[in-house]
Amino acid sequence: ILELLVVPLRWFDPPIWSWRLHRAWSPPESYPTQVEQQWQSLDQMSPYLPLAVVAAEDQRFPLHWGIDIQALWMAYQNNQQGGRLRGGSTISQQTAKNLWLWPQQSYWRKGVEALLSFALELNLPKSRIIELYLNIAEFGPGIYGVEAASQHYFQRTAKQLSAYQAASLAALLPSPYRYRLSPKTAYIVQRIQWIEQQMRQLGLGYVQFGS
């Protein structure tokens, strides 16, 4: 059953996904009447975009199989010590959540999310998983995918983004309804700088995935 959900994604871009449907059915207060989304292939994006989201969200993305046990343990320890809450979700888990699941947190949902993310990893190359993620992630109220986000925030295509601009978009991902690029808070400025530093340390070669 899982293969029937996942395997077609090798060739077909989903026209709709669960997270976007949930927003339409139960829109937040700031949700627009007209959403922005335009599908873009990975080779039509700036190479800094996959690097930025890996640097910001899941630095072990090229190495794990959908679940990052090390990140989960670190998140658990951080949360137990009273630090800022961290989820430890991988890009594969976030892709699965956006494609098929719902926002409410529960152990049941996290279990299904883990199973679906493992199915993504088994059936799709890393390049396709991150391409899906970059096209369906929400970068602001009703702004889905990096092409719409690039046009909205920088008035240019996703292919034209600089390293700084890619890092700026990645900085929004943990909370696109709370974080803003204009005006930037001190926290967002600091987060963008941190993401840029991580990008330099990882290097573009780190996200040159095979197809």
Salt bridges, closest charged atoms under 4 A:
ASP13 OD1 - ARG128 NH2 2.84
GLU36 OE2 - HIS152 ND1 3.21
GLU57 OE2 - ARG191 NH2 3.65
ASP58 OD2 - HIS64 NE2 2.78
ASP68 OD1 - ARG60 NE 3.06
GLU113 OE1 - ARG109 NH2 2.74
GLU113 OE2 - LYS110 NZ 2.99
GLU121 OE2 - HIS64 ND1 3.92
GLU121 OE2 - LYS126 NZ 2.91
GLU131 OE2 - ARG128 NH1 2.36
GLU138 OE1 - ARG23 NE 2.91
